Amino acid sequence: MTIIFVRKAIDATTNSVSSFLLSVNFSCQRYRIYQQIRLMTSTNRILTLENMNPNLIAMEYAVRGPLVIRASDIEKELEMGIKKSFNNVIKANIGDAHAMGQKPISFIRQVLACVSDPSLVNSEKYPSDVKQRAELLLSGCSGNSIGSYSHSSGIEVIRKHVAEYITRRDGGIPSDPQHILLSSGASESIRHILKLFIDDRKRKKGVMISIPQYPLYSASIVEFGLGLVGYYLDESNNWALNIDELEKAYRESLSEFNTQVLCVINPGNPTGQVLPRDNVEEIIKFAYKNKLFLMADEVSY
């Protein structure tokens, strides 16, 4: 097509021919560049499934897996009017209480509203305890604004409140707010801690985690190139954590991994059991004996 275009242009004036040839020449250069880019991207892309981080491909996050994707597809089909033997989809893959109709705690929502819009503190619509809490939180923020940057460990006044709660919970054993780090959700905290054990040595560091467990653990362990060491909870005994099972899982893992971490979820997720005190003491002794980093996931405690 380009050649025909040039031949037609020759019948015109000399200037026209020159301009057409210049245009065609420029188009040819662009075409060659395009072809080179196309060849490069089709045969040697910078990032492909073949050369990307293999851990991301290997990881599985069941909470967001194929069943959830299929459930979302079914919801869309229902919205489109496609007839089913049911009218709605109930998603039980995560504890999404509000999505299931649970009403939020009004105090928390009202405090959030007041710190987001401080003028509401002067409103008669909000209770005095809500206003007091909002003013206290704002006083701990630079410029009395939640839009300002906070300390890397989190807003200090909130860390003090957390420390006070832990001290009360643990029967008076003092908790230091300087040893507390806040995060935007438990998942972020879990991932931050697991990242501490990433290294590039050939022998992977093993992470002991209960089976069943919240899928974030198994997905993150694989993503970070760590070794997954599963220990089974005793379903016949209310999902108890058996020390003999811990010993067995740890011992067998040493042939493959340098196991350094023991994750204990209490209350269990998704099993819901609460470990008795004597069981907790056994776990601590086991971790101490084997020089394991003890990671206590007590998000629901």
RAJO-V796721 format. One line per field, one symbol per residue. ss: DSSP state (A for helix, B for strand, O for the rest). phi: phi as a letter, one per 40 degrees, with the letter a starting at -180 (. if undefined). Layout:
# RAJO-V796721
ss=???
phi=???
This chain:
# RAJO-V796721
ss=OAAAAAAAAAOOOAAAAAAAAAAAAAAAAAAAAAAAAAAAAAAOOOOOOOOOOAAAAAOOOAAAOAAAAAAAAAAAAAAOOOOOOOOOOOOOOOOOOAAAOOOOOAAAAAAAAAAAOAAAAAOOOOOAAAAAAAAAAAAOOAAAOOOOOOOOOOOAAAAAAAAAAAAAAOOOOOOOAAAOOOOOOAAAAAAAAAAOOOOOOOOOBBBBBBBOOOAAAAAAAAAOOOBBBBBBOBAAAOOBOOAAAAAAAAAAAOOOOBBBBBBBBOOOOOOOOOOOAAAAAAAAAAAAAOOOBBBBBOOOO
phi=.ccccccccccccccccccccccccccccccccdccccccccbaccbbccbcdccccccbbdcbcdccccccccdcccccgccbcababbcbcbcccccchcccccdccccdccccbdcccccccbccccccccccccccbdgfbccccbcdchccccccccccccccccggccbcccbbbcachcdccdccccccbcabccccccbcacbcacddccccccdcgcccbcbcccccbffcbcccccdccccccccbbccbbbcbbaccbbcgcbccdcccccccccccccfbccbccbccc
